[in-house]
Amino acid sequence: MKNFAAIDFETANSHRTSVCSVGIVVVRDGAIREKFYELIRPAPNFYSHWNTQIHGLSASDTAIADLFPEVWQRIAPRIADLPLVAHNSPFDEGCLRATLLHYALPAPAYTFHCTCRASRRAFPGLPNHKLPTVAAHVGFDFRNHHHALADAEACAVIAMAIIK
């Protein structure tokens, strides 16, 4: 798999539809070709203290951000026909599916691959398979964990290392 898009969502609260940021890293021919990051006004539009503690985003950050349908118009062409990878893919796949359904947008049949599960097979000796641990193992200088673009880039690098 030399072509794919790594995707990461951050959420404002416990609702899967509350995506408040997205990071996408497009890999073509085995190399990173494009990076995309955008803030999103979540639905429902409130932030839990816990989520803000994790990623640092709050209502003031997304008050004038576009809603997901407008952001999706910019995302969809970038990832069309590409398999998607995410670290702990059930979370990101769940966010995407729930948010598309919430806004009554067509849900393309993306194939999702999980770098967390794949890292367990590829690197069984690691103390854990959290994103920072696996990223360090493959030599990625990972900073700003829980920033959607940083997480997507780490995921893309991990996927490329596993594929090699």
WOQUICOR-V721680 format. One record per residue. RES is the residue in three letters. SS is DSSP state (h for helix, s for strand, l for the rest). OMEGA is omega in whole degrees, 0 to 359 (* if undefined). D_CENTER is the distance of its C-alpha to the mean C-alpha in Angstrom with 2 decimals. Layout:
RES;SS;OMEGA;D_CENTER, RES;SS;OMEGA;D_CENTER
This chain:
MET;l;181;18.32, LYS;l;180;18.39, ASN;l;178;16.28, PHE;s;174;12.65, ALA;s;173;9.35, ALA;s;184;6.36, ILE;s;177;3.14, ASP;s;175;0.74, PHE;s;166;4.29, GLU;s;182;7.49, THR;s;182;10.62, ALA;l;184;14.19, ASN;l;185;15.99, SER;l;179;16.25, HIS;l;179;15.90, ARG;l;179;12.86, THR;l;186;13.83, SER;l;179;13.63, VAL;s;182;10.30, CYS;s;172;11.40, SER;s;178;8.85, VAL;s;173;6.07, GLY;s;180;5.45, ILE;s;175;6.39, VAL;s;181;8.82, VAL;s;178;11.55, VAL;s;176;13.88, ARG;s;182;17.37, ASP;l;175;20.36, GLY;l;180;18.62, ALA;s;177;17.80, ILE;s;182;15.12, ARG;s;184;16.43, GLU;s;175;14.19, LYS;s;183;11.64, PHE;s;177;10.64, TYR;s;176;9.88, GLU;s;171;11.40, LEU;s;183;12.53, ILE;l;174;13.24, ARG;l;189;16.30, PRO;l;175;15.36, ALA;l;0;17.44, PRO;l;189;19.31, ASN;l;170;19.64, PHE;l;182;20.27, TYR;l;173;18.69, SER;l;179;19.54, HIS;h;182;20.87, TRP;h;182;18.77, ASN;h;178;15.37, THR;h;177;16.85, GLN;h;182;18.12, ILE;h;188;14.76, HIS;h;176;12.92, GLY;l;180;16.09, LEU;l;178;15.46, SER;l;183;18.34, ALA;h;180;20.00, SER;h;179;21.68, ASP;h;186;18.49, THR;h;184;17.54, ALA;l;181;21.15, ILE;l;179;21.53, ALA;l;177;18.01, ASP;l;171;17.80, LEU;l;184;17.11, PHE;h;182;14.33, PRO;h;179;16.86, GLU;h;178;17.60, VAL;h;180;14.08, TRP;h;177;13.55, GLN;h;179;16.72, ARG;h;181;15.25, ILE;h;190;12.03, ALA;h;179;13.93, PRO;h;181;16.34, ARG;h;186;13.95, ILE;h;181;12.38, ALA;l;176;15.65, ASP;l;178;16.99, LEU;l;169;14.27, PRO;s;181;12.96, LEU;s;175;9.22, VAL;s;178;8.08, ALA;s;175;5.77, HIS;l;192;7.66, ASN;l;186;9.32, SER;h;178;8.35, PRO;h;178;10.84, PHE;h;184;9.00, ASP;h;176;5.97, GLU;h;178;8.87, GLY;h;177;11.11, CYS;h;181;9.50, LEU;h;182;9.54, ARG;h;181;13.01, ALA;h;183;14.38, THR;h;175;13.64, LEU;h;179;15.07, LEU;h;180;17.97, HIS;h;181;18.53, TYR;l;179;19.13, ALA;l;177;20.97, LEU;l;178;18.94, PRO;l;182;19.33, ALA;l;177;16.70, PRO;l;182;16.62, ALA;l;179;16.90, TYR;l;170;13.77, THR;l;179;14.11, PHE;s;174;11.26, HIS;s;184;11.78, CYS;s;179;10.97, THR;h;176;11.40, CYS;h;178;12.66, ARG;h;181;15.36, ALA;h;180;16.10, SER;h;176;16.61, ARG;h;178;19.10, ARG;h;186;21.09, ALA;h;185;20.88, PHE;l;187;21.45, PRO;l;184;23.42, GLY;l;181;25.19, LEU;l;180;22.43, PRO;l;174;23.17, ASN;l;182;19.76, HIS;l;174;16.47, LYS;l;184;14.26, LEU;h;180;11.68, PRO;h;180;14.34, THR;h;182;17.07, VAL;h;179;15.77, ALA;h;179;14.70, ALA;h;181;18.26, HIS;h;181;19.80, VAL;l;175;18.69, GLY;l;179;19.88, PHE;l;178;16.82, ASP;l;189;17.82, PHE;l;177;14.88, ARG;l;174;15.38, ASN;l;177;13.81, HIS;l;183;11.70, HIS;l;163;9.59, HIS;l;190;9.33, ALA;h;181;5.87, LEU;h;178;7.40, ALA;h;179;9.16, ASP;h;179;6.65, ALA;h;179;5.15, GLU;h;177;8.94, ALA;h;179;10.03, CYS;h;179;8.28, ALA;h;180;9.97, VAL;h;177;13.11, ILE;h;180;13.27, ALA;h;179;13.07, MET;h;179;15.74, ALA;h;180;17.81, ILE;h;182;17.88, ILE;h;184;18.82, LYS;l;*;21.65
